Amino acid sequence: MEQELSFPSPLTRTDLPVRRKKRWKIIGLGLVLLLLFLAIVPSILRIQLGRRAALKLFESRTNMRIWCERIDTSWFGGTTFTNISVNDTTGLRFGAKKLKTDAGLFNLLVGRYRLGNVVTEEPTIDVVVDYGDGADIVDRLAGGIHKIEDEPIRAAGISGVFKFDHGVFLLTRGLVSPAKHYTTTFRSARWENVSGVINVPSLLDQPFDFDLQGSLARTEGFPEDPAGASHAKGQIQLGDNGSVLARSMKGWFTVDIADGASNPLGWILYSDLDPDDYPAMFGRYAGFKLNARLDNGKMAVDELRVSSKALADGGPDDRAASLMFVGEVDMTSRGARIVRATSPMAAHLGACPGLGREFFCKVNPFMRDIAPAAILAGAPGGMIDVNLSKLTLPFGITRQLGGAEGT
């Protein structure tokens, strides 16, 4: 009997090897490579190419110029910048040997600049009042360093508690000299051993507090002079979207300097007089105290007092030099302008050429012909008493003086 043979069809066989799908292998390999890449990214930032790429990203998001020698970080741990330098468009420069922050690499890359506690090693803050280009920091505040309608400060999202210890604070002004091929010479008032805290909850919509202490450096060549103990404290809120614009800033601040060197600090604050005029008016060192409030473009000066001991040169009048003012200053015009004086401005100053040339002779040009020689020549020991009321006196390029009464 013949038996019919049947063979399984190749199309329906189940005993052949099954070809496995490669999709999961590819996904698994991709995940492994991604994890390896994420693991080495913090290490890549330690080499020059990775560090430059990260700094370029930070600069584009903060509108600041940033440089550092080394970055040590982790994804969700802290970050340390070595030999960091930061410059912004307001005239503020910051540097430190080391800057340690709680923010990890993830927050920095996605633009969350919640720095937490920031500890600095050998910090230096340099505020440039004037680069010598004809507009000082008051003029820039009046016109708006960053206009709200143009470009707000993109670094306004920064927050953190910045702690300083044994730092240096510099207040700098530049002067362009036509006689020296229009080169710019910079002079700085230097505070040493600066310590304190700047608490920044958010520059966008919250005020920041600062409380700093330090010592104003002595006049060069006079090591026996006082060190100039200084204390600055206040609370400032920037304008809309973190704009540095005088008309929208609010806050208060106090500055107290005990027996600080009058030169170059006096010239940096008001450069129309010569640097040597300030020791002639106040002596080598003087006390400075300022209490002020900012609101709607006005700075209400509750107290401005400059006082010193007897002038070093002595003379027939050895009373202490002094200057006092209480009033209101308009910060929105080019060149800050006194708009109201609660009480007359009173001054008792040593005579010097700059005081006669830049003040009396510009108030009334005929004073050049009738003023005492002590006013214009700065005779040693001569003193000048001035009382001014109904005063309008811009600090900038142009000057107006209305209804001045004085002796």
Backbone torsions as a table, in degrees:
resi	resn	phi	psi	omega
1	MET	NA	125.2	-178.1
2	GLU	-80.1	133.5	-179.4
3	GLN	-106.6	127.9	-177.7
4	GLU	-76.7	126.9	179.6
5	LEU	-92.9	140.4	178.5
6	SER	-129.6	136.7	-179.8
7	PHE	-113.0	139.8	-179.7
8	PRO	-64.9	143.7	179.2
9	SER	-76.1	135.9	178.4
10	PRO	-63.5	-21.4	-177.9
11	LEU	-77.7	-21.2	-176.1
12	THR	-119.3	10.1	-178.1
13	ARG	-72.1	145.0	179.5
14	THR	-117.4	-1.0	-177.6
15	ASP	-94.5	-0.1	178.0
16	LEU	-82.6	156.0	178.3
17	PRO	-61.3	137.0	-179.7
18	VAL	-91.9	128.7	179.7
19	ARG	-77.2	119.2	-177.7
20	ARG	-76.7	148.6	179.1
21	LYS	-77.6	140.3	-177.5
22	LYS	-90.7	-2.6	-174.7
23	ARG	-59.7	-45.9	-176.8
24	TRP	-69.2	-32.6	175.9
25	LYS	-63.8	-42.3	-179.3
26	ILE	-64.6	-42.9	178.8
27	ILE	-63.4	-43.9	179.3
28	GLY	-62.4	-42.8	178.2
29	LEU	-64.3	-39.0	177.8
30	GLY	-63.4	-39.8	178.7
31	LEU	-65.2	-40.9	179.1
32	VAL	-62.7	-45.1	179.0
33	LEU	-63.8	-38.5	178.8
34	LEU	-64.2	-43.5	179.0
35	LEU	-63.6	-39.5	178.1
36	LEU	-64.5	-41.1	179.4
37	PHE	-64.1	-45.7	179.1
38	LEU	-63.4	-32.5	-178.7
39	ALA	-71.1	-32.0	-176.0
40	ILE	-95.6	-9.6	180.0
41	VAL	-56.1	-48.0	177.8
42	PRO	-57.2	-32.8	178.1
43	SER	-73.8	-33.7	178.5
44	ILE	-61.3	-33.5	-178.8
45	LEU	-67.3	-12.9	179.3
46	ARG	-81.5	-18.7	177.3
47	ILE	-91.6	162.7	-171.4
48	GLN	-62.0	-43.2	-176.9
49	LEU	-63.8	-46.3	179.4
50	GLY	-67.1	-37.6	179.9
51	ARG	-65.4	-41.7	179.9
52	ARG	-64.4	-40.8	179.7
53	ALA	-63.1	-42.4	179.9
54	ALA	-66.5	-42.0	-179.6
55	LEU	-66.2	-37.3	175.9
56	LYS	-62.1	-39.1	178.0
57	LEU	-64.8	-44.5	179.0
58	PHE	-63.3	-40.3	-179.8
59	GLU	-64.0	-40.9	-178.9
60	SER	-66.8	-26.8	-177.6
61	ARG	-93.1	-18.5	-176.8
62	THR	-113.7	-10.4	-176.6
63	ASN	60.0	36.1	177.1
64	MET	-125.2	157.7	172.0
65	ARG	-96.7	123.3	-173.0
66	ILE	-127.0	136.2	174.7
67	TRP	-142.2	142.9	173.1
68	CYS	-153.0	160.0	-176.7
69	GLU	-86.6	-28.8	-175.7
70	ARG	-157.7	145.3	175.4
71	ILE	-126.1	121.0	174.0
72	ASP	-114.3	120.1	-173.3
73	THR	-151.2	171.0	171.2
74	SER	-142.4	166.9	-173.2
75	TRP	-61.8	-44.7	-174.9
76	PHE	-125.9	9.8	175.3
77	GLY	-96.8	-152.8	179.5
78	GLY	-90.5	175.0	179.2
79	THR	-133.3	137.4	178.3
80	THR	-122.4	126.4	176.1
81	PHE	-106.4	129.1	-179.2
82	THR	-104.7	131.5	-178.8
83	ASN	51.3	58.9	-177.2
84	ILE	-91.3	145.1	176.6
85	SER	-136.6	130.4	-177.3
86	VAL	-130.6	127.6	176.1
87	ASN	-122.8	136.2	174.4
88	ASP	-119.4	179.0	-174.2
89	THR	-83.6	-0.5	-179.1
90	THR	-89.5	-5.0	-174.8
91	GLY	96.2	15.0	-179.5
92	LEU	-104.4	129.4	176.4
93	ARG	-125.1	136.7	-178.8
94	PHE	-131.3	140.0	176.2
95	GLY	-147.3	155.4	179.3
96	ALA	-157.1	147.9	174.9
97	LYS	-64.9	-39.8	174.3
98	LYS	-146.3	142.0	175.3
99	LEU	-130.7	116.7	-178.5
100	LYS	-110.3	130.8	-179.0
101	THR	-132.3	155.4	178.2
102	ASP	-76.1	-14.9	-175.3
103	ALA	-71.6	134.6	177.1
104	GLY	-90.8	176.1	-176.9
105	LEU	-62.9	-35.9	-179.1
106	PHE	-59.9	-48.4	-179.7
107	ASN	-64.0	-37.5	-179.0
108	LEU	-69.0	-39.1	-178.2
109	LEU	-71.5	-33.8	-179.1
110	VAL	-88.6	1.7	175.7
111	GLY	87.3	17.6	175.7
112	ARG	-96.6	95.3	-175.2
113	TYR	-92.4	52.0	173.6
114	ARG	-89.0	91.7	-168.0
115	LEU	-79.5	-16.3	-178.7
116	GLY	68.8	-137.2	177.8
117	ASN	-82.0	124.4	-179.3
118	VAL	-115.1	117.7	-179.7
119	VAL	-111.2	128.8	-177.7
120	THR	-112.6	147.1	176.9
121	GLU	-116.6	119.8	-177.1
122	GLU	53.9	57.9	-178.8
123	PRO	-76.6	152.1	175.3
124	THR	-135.4	126.3	176.2
125	ILE	-117.4	126.3	-178.9
126	ASP	-124.3	115.7	177.2
127	VAL	-103.6	115.8	-178.9
128	VAL	-90.4	109.1	179.9
129	VAL	-68.8	-40.0	-175.9
130	ASP	-154.0	129.7	176.6
131	TYR	-86.2	1.5	-178.0
132	GLY	86.0	12.4	-177.3
133	ASP	-95.8	8.8	175.9
134	GLY	100.3	-9.6	179.0
135	ALA	-130.2	120.4	179.5
136	ASP	-92.7	-173.4	-173.7
137	ILE	-65.9	-29.6	177.6
138	VAL	-66.7	-41.2	177.5
139	ASP	-64.9	-39.1	179.9
140	ARG	-68.0	-35.8	176.0
141	LEU	-66.8	-36.8	-179.3
142	ALA	-67.6	-42.2	179.8
143	GLY	-84.7	-15.6	179.3
144	GLY	94.0	108.1	175.4
145	ILE	-63.8	-41.3	173.4
146	HIS	-128.8	110.5	179.5
147	LYS	-77.0	141.5	-177.5
148	ILE	-58.2	-42.4	-175.9
149	GLU	-77.0	-14.3	-178.0
150	ASP	-99.6	-68.1	-173.5
151	GLU	-153.5	105.2	175.8
152	PRO	-71.2	165.3	178.2
153	ILE	-67.3	116.8	-178.5
154	ARG	-75.8	-12.8	176.0
155	ALA	-85.4	6.6	-176.4
156	ALA	-66.1	-16.6	178.0
157	GLY	-78.0	-2.7	-180.0
158	ILE	-69.3	137.1	174.7
159	SER	-142.9	155.2	179.5
160	GLY	157.5	171.8	176.8
161	VAL	-111.7	109.1	-175.1
162	PHE	-95.6	120.2	-177.5
163	LYS	-109.3	130.2	-178.2
164	PHE	-118.7	143.5	177.7
165	ASP	-151.0	129.4	-178.6
166	HIS	53.6	46.2	179.8
167	GLY	-97.2	179.9	179.6
168	VAL	-128.0	133.2	176.2
169	PHE	-120.7	129.5	-178.2
170	LEU	-120.9	135.1	172.0
171	LEU	-113.9	115.9	-166.0
172	THR	-122.1	141.8	173.0
173	ARG	-133.9	140.1	177.7
174	GLY	-106.6	151.4	179.5
175	LEU	-134.1	123.1	178.4
176	VAL	-86.6	127.5	-177.6
177	SER	-109.6	109.4	176.8
178	PRO	-61.3	-31.1	-178.1
179	ALA	-70.2	-17.4	-179.5
180	LYS	-115.1	46.9	177.0
181	HIS	57.3	36.4	176.1
182	TYR	57.4	34.3	173.7
183	THR	-78.3	151.6	-178.9
184	THR	-101.6	125.5	176.2
185	THR	-105.7	127.4	-179.4
186	PHE	-105.6	136.5	174.3
187	ARG	-126.9	144.0	-173.8
188	SER	-131.5	142.1	165.1
189	ALA	-91.8	131.1	-169.6
190	ARG	-116.9	124.0	171.7
191	TRP	-104.2	132.3	-178.7
192	GLU	-114.6	164.6	-179.7
193	ASN	53.0	43.1	179.8
194	VAL	-76.9	128.4	177.8
195	SER	-138.8	155.0	179.3
196	GLY	147.9	-165.0	-173.5
197	VAL	-136.8	140.0	168.4
198	ILE	-118.2	113.7	-176.7
199	ASN	-100.9	116.1	-176.0
200	VAL	-118.3	94.4	176.7
201	PRO	-66.7	-46.0	176.0
202	SER	-174.1	123.1	-180.0
203	LEU	-71.9	-14.9	-177.9
204	LEU	-67.8	-49.3	-171.1
205	ASP	-140.5	10.2	-179.1
206	GLN	-132.2	147.3	178.1
207	PRO	-73.9	152.9	173.7
208	PHE	-109.4	147.1	-179.0
209	ASP	-108.2	147.7	174.4
210	PHE	-140.8	145.6	178.5
211	ASP	-148.4	103.1	-173.5
212	LEU	-128.6	145.3	177.6
213	GLN	-133.1	149.8	178.8
214	GLY	-173.5	-169.8	-178.7
215	SER	-129.4	126.4	176.7
216	LEU	-74.3	128.7	-175.5
217	ALA	-60.0	147.0	-179.6
218	ARG	-70.5	161.2	173.8
219	THR	-64.2	134.0	-177.2
220	GLU	-60.9	130.2	-180.0
221	GLY	92.2	-0.4	179.8
222	PHE	-130.1	72.0	-177.2
223	PRO	-66.5	-15.7	-178.8
224	GLU	-83.8	-8.9	179.8
225	ASP	-68.7	158.9	177.3
226	PRO	-61.1	155.2	-177.1
227	ALA	-78.6	-14.9	177.2
228	GLY	78.3	59.5	179.0
229	ALA	-58.5	130.5	-173.0
230	SER	-130.5	149.4	178.9
231	HIS	-145.4	125.8	177.7
232	ALA	-125.1	133.4	-177.0
233	LYS	-148.2	145.0	178.3
234	GLY	175.4	-177.0	178.7
235	GLN	-143.7	123.6	-175.5
236	ILE	-127.4	135.5	172.4
237	GLN	-117.6	126.1	179.4
238	LEU	-74.4	174.1	-178.3
239	GLY	-78.3	-166.5	-178.7
240	ASP	-57.6	136.2	179.5
241	ASN	57.4	26.9	177.9
242	GLY	74.4	26.7	-178.7
243	SER	-78.2	139.3	175.8
244	VAL	-92.4	85.4	-175.6
245	LEU	-135.3	123.9	-172.1
246	ALA	-57.0	-38.7	-174.5
247	ARG	-70.5	-14.0	-177.8
248	SER	-118.0	0.4	179.7
249	MET	-86.3	148.5	178.5
250	LYS	-136.2	158.6	175.3
251	GLY	146.0	-167.7	179.0
252	TRP	-149.1	158.2	177.1
253	PHE	-160.1	155.1	175.6
254	THR	-131.7	142.2	176.3
255	VAL	-132.1	127.7	-177.9
256	ASP	-133.5	118.0	179.4
257	ILE	-122.8	122.0	-179.1
258	ALA	-98.3	112.0	175.2
259	ASP	53.6	60.0	176.7
260	GLY	-96.5	156.8	-179.4
261	ALA	-62.0	126.6	-176.9
262	SER	-74.1	-23.4	178.1
263	ASN	-121.8	122.5	17.5
264	PRO	-100.2	8.0	-174.6
265	LEU	-58.4	-44.7	-179.5
266	GLY	-59.7	-43.5	-179.0
267	TRP	-67.0	-35.9	-179.7
268	ILE	-66.8	-37.5	179.4
269	LEU	-75.5	-34.8	-179.1
270	TYR	-144.8	101.9	-167.8
271	SER	-90.7	0.3	-178.8
272	ASP	-70.4	-22.9	172.7
273	LEU	-92.1	160.2	177.1
274	ASP	-77.5	151.9	179.3
275	PRO	-54.9	-37.0	-178.9
276	ASP	-73.8	-12.1	179.3
277	ASP	-70.4	-30.4	-174.2
278	TYR	-70.5	-43.3	172.1
279	PRO	-61.6	-31.7	177.7
280	ALA	-68.4	-34.9	-178.9
281	MET	-81.0	-41.7	-172.3
282	PHE	-116.9	-7.2	-170.3
283	GLY	90.9	175.8	-176.5
284	ARG	-64.1	-30.8	-179.4
285	TYR	-139.9	149.8	-176.5
286	ALA	-150.2	159.0	175.3
287	GLY	-90.6	144.8	-177.4
288	PHE	-134.5	130.3	179.0
289	LYS	-140.1	129.7	-179.3
290	LEU	-137.4	125.0	170.6
291	ASN	-120.1	123.1	-174.0
292	ALA	-146.7	158.2	177.7
293	ARG	-130.3	142.4	179.1
294	LEU	-112.2	132.7	177.1
295	ASP	-167.6	128.9	175.0
296	ASN	53.2	41.7	176.3
297	GLY	79.4	2.2	179.7
298	LYS	-112.4	142.5	172.5
299	MET	-111.7	108.2	177.8
300	ALA	-83.3	112.9	-179.3
301	VAL	-90.5	102.9	178.6
302	ASP	-75.5	-28.0	177.8
303	GLU	-161.6	125.4	169.3
304	LEU	-129.8	116.3	-175.4
305	ARG	-138.0	124.5	173.3
306	VAL	-121.0	125.1	-176.6
307	SER	-144.7	153.3	179.5
308	SER	-146.2	169.7	174.4
309	LYS	-78.8	-173.6	-178.9
310	ALA	-57.0	142.2	179.7
311	LEU	-58.9	146.3	-175.1
312	ALA	-63.4	-29.2	-177.3
313	ASP	-76.3	-12.4	-179.3
314	GLY	69.0	-146.5	179.5
315	GLY	118.7	-177.4	-176.7
316	PRO	-67.1	-25.2	-178.5
317	ASP	-117.5	102.8	-175.3
318	ASP	-104.6	21.8	176.1
319	ARG	-66.1	154.0	-179.6
320	ALA	-67.3	139.0	174.8
321	ALA	-74.3	149.1	-177.3
322	SER	-158.0	157.8	173.3
323	LEU	-148.6	130.4	-177.7
324	MET	-134.1	140.4	178.0
325	PHE	-151.9	138.5	172.5
326	VAL	-136.3	124.7	-178.6
327	GLY	175.4	-153.5	-175.3
328	GLU	-133.2	136.8	-176.9
329	VAL	-120.8	131.9	176.7
330	ASP	-85.4	118.2	-177.1
331	MET	-97.8	2.5	-174.6
332	THR	-95.5	-9.4	179.1
333	SER	-99.1	157.1	178.5
334	ARG	-67.5	114.7	-171.8
335	GLY	84.6	105.4	-176.7
336	ALA	-54.1	140.5	-172.7
337	ARG	-128.7	128.6	176.0
338	ILE	-71.6	120.3	-178.3
339	VAL	-106.0	-16.6	-179.4
340	ARG	-157.2	134.4	175.4
341	ALA	-117.3	115.3	179.0
342	THR	-63.0	-35.8	176.2
343	SER	-139.5	156.8	-179.1
344	PRO	-58.1	144.0	174.1
345	MET	-73.8	125.9	-177.7
346	ALA	-117.6	135.0	-179.3
347	ALA	-142.8	140.1	173.1
348	HIS	-131.0	102.2	-167.5
349	LEU	-128.1	155.5	172.4
350	GLY	-73.1	142.8	-179.1
351	ALA	-69.4	141.7	177.8
352	CYS	-155.2	156.6	-177.3
353	PRO	-60.7	-40.8	-176.9
354	GLY	-64.2	-37.2	-179.7
355	LEU	-63.1	-41.1	177.8
356	GLY	-72.8	-41.1	-175.7
357	ARG	-71.1	-44.7	-172.4
358	GLU	-90.9	-15.3	-177.7
359	PHE	-114.8	-68.6	-172.7
360	PHE	-63.0	-42.9	-175.9
361	CYS	-75.6	-20.8	175.8
362	LYS	-86.7	-27.5	172.5
363	VAL	-66.2	-45.0	-179.8
364	ASN	-145.1	105.3	-177.0
365	PRO	-57.0	-25.1	179.9
366	PHE	-69.8	-15.0	177.4
367	MET	-61.7	-24.4	-179.2
368	ARG	-63.1	-27.9	-177.9
369	ASP	-91.7	-24.8	-173.4
370	ILE	-115.0	-7.2	-176.2
371	ALA	-69.1	146.8	175.7
372	PRO	-58.9	152.0	-178.7
373	ALA	-60.3	-30.5	-178.1
374	ALA	-63.6	-32.0	-178.2
375	ILE	-70.5	-42.7	-173.6
376	LEU	-90.3	-29.1	-176.8
377	ALA	-100.5	-13.7	178.8
378	GLY	68.3	50.4	-179.1
379	ALA	-62.0	134.8	-180.0
380	PRO	-55.8	133.9	176.9
381	GLY	87.5	-12.8	179.5
382	GLY	-72.0	141.9	179.7
383	MET	-125.3	150.9	-179.8
384	ILE	-125.1	129.3	174.3
385	ASP	-106.1	129.6	-178.4
386	VAL	-133.4	133.0	170.3
387	ASN	-128.5	119.9	-177.2
388	LEU	-122.1	131.5	175.4
389	SER	-130.1	168.9	-176.4
390	LYS	49.4	52.4	-166.9
391	LEU	-100.8	134.1	169.4
392	THR	-130.7	107.0	-172.0
393	LEU	-137.0	96.4	174.7
394	PRO	-63.3	147.8	179.1
395	PHE	-90.7	-7.4	-169.0
396	GLY	-95.0	-137.2	-172.7
397	ILE	-74.1	-43.5	-178.7
398	THR	-98.3	157.0	-177.3
399	ARG	-135.4	143.6	172.7
400	GLN	-138.9	136.6	178.5
401	LEU	-134.0	112.4	-176.8
402	GLY	-113.5	133.0	174.5
403	GLY	60.4	38.5	-179.5
404	ALA	-75.4	135.1	175.5
405	GLU	-126.9	126.4	-177.2
406	GLY	-163.5	172.5	176.1
407	THR	-130.0	NA	NA
